[in-house]
Every structure is written in C-alpha cells, then in structure tokens.
Amino acid sequence: MNDVATSTTGFETPTLWIVILGLALGSFALRFFFIGIVGDRPLPEWLLRHLRYTAVAMLPALVAPLVVWPSATGGEPDLPRMAAAAVTLAVGYVTKNVLMAIGSGAVTLYALLYLVGV
C-alpha cells in the first residue's frame, strides 16, 4: 500500500508540489532575467523586432488547436469552427480590429452551430 496521499489530479502529492514549485521557479527566473539582469540596458534591435510579435502570436496559438481538433466533436474538424476561424481571420485582416474580428467569429460559430443543429 502506498503511504503517500494521491491528489484529485491522480498524481502523488509530493510530485504535484515539485511540479508546481518547478514551474514557479522557472516563471520567476524568466521574469528576473528581463527585469533584474537586463534592467535598463538597451536590447538589440533584432530581439526587439521578434518580441514585438509575441503578443500577436499568443491568441492564434491558444485558439488553433481548438479549431483544428475541437473536443466537442471528438477531435474531428468541422465546418462551423473552420468557417468561424476563416471569418475571424478575414475580418481581422480587413479591419485591423481585434474585438470586431473576435465578435464576428463568435457570431459565425454560433450561427452555424444553430443552423447545423448541434
């Protein structure tokens, strides 16, 4: 019999805490590098150019797996999600307005899901 308690996640409690502490230290180290070590020193232009696109890449990186492998369909791509993603990209490209792009994609998704009968 195992004497170590198992958390609700299915991992043993010490293992879970080791992972949490490791992630906390990694997050702190990454932030400390830019704030504490680099500080007020100027960063190279090539690095600033790449960092400028980080925020723009985050939303598609979070959404893309949900469009291509949606859990609602068992991981199979479907027309409403693909069409909503295409509308979102098109509206975002044309208007350069993030909120309008997200809103139009949401309206497209829910309208197509309603029409398909899901």
N, C-alpha and C positions, 0 to 999 in steps of 0.2 A: 504494500500500500504506500502511496506517495504521501509524505508528510507536508509537502508544500501545497498551499491552497491554490486553486485554479480560479482565475478571474472569470467574469462573464464573457470575455473575449475568446476564451479557450486556451489562453496562454497561462503559464505559471506566473504568479505574481512577481517574483524577482526578475524574471525575464522581461516582463512588461515594464517594470520600473527601469531596468537597464536601457531598454529601447527609448523610453521617454527621456531619461537623462542624457543619453547619447544625442538624441535629436535636439534637445535644449542646448547642449554644449556646441553642437555644430551650428545652430542658428546664431548663438552668441558669437562664435568665432567669425562667422561670415560678416555679421554686422560690425564687430570690433575692427575687422580688417579695414573696412571702408571709413569708419568713423574715427577709430583710435590711431591706427597706423598711418593711413593715407592722410587723414585730417584735412588740413587746408592746402596741401600740396596740389598743384595742378595735375590732372590726369592727362595722359597722351590723347591726342585728337582721335586716333583710330579706336581707342577704347570708349571714348565718349560717344562716337558715332554708333558703335554697337550697343551700348547701354541705352541709347535713345529708343531703340526698337523693342526693348524688353517688355514694357507695359503693353505695347500693341500686340505682342505675340502671346500674352498670357490668356486673354479671353478665347481666342481660337484654340489654344492648346487645351483649355478646360472643356470646351464645347465639342470639339471634333470627335472624340470617342463616343459621346452621347448621340451624335448624328449618325456615325458610321456603324456603331454596334450598340443600338439602344436596348437597354434591359427590358423595356416594355414589350418588345417584340421577340425576346429571347435571343438577342444579338443579331437578328436579321435586319438589314437595311430596308426601309420602306419609303414610299413616295411622299407622305406628308412631311417627314423630317428632312428629306433631301430637298424638297421644294422650299421649305421654310429656310433652310440654310442658303439656298441659291438666292431667294428673295432678300434675305438679310445681307448677303454679300453685295448684291446689285444695288440695293438702296444705300448701303454704306458707301459704296464706291461713287455713286452719283451725287449723293447729298453731303457726304463727309460729316454726317450727323450720327453719332453713336446711338443716342436714345431713339431716334427715328428708325434706325436700322433694327435695333432690338425689338422695338414695338411692332414694326411691320412683319418681322419674322415670327413673333409670337402670335399675331393675328392670323397669319398664313397657316401656321401649325394648327391652331385650334379650329380654324375654319375647315381645313382639310380633314382633320380628325373627325369633325362633326359630319362632314359630307360622306366620308368613308364609313362612318358608323361604328367607330372604335369606342 
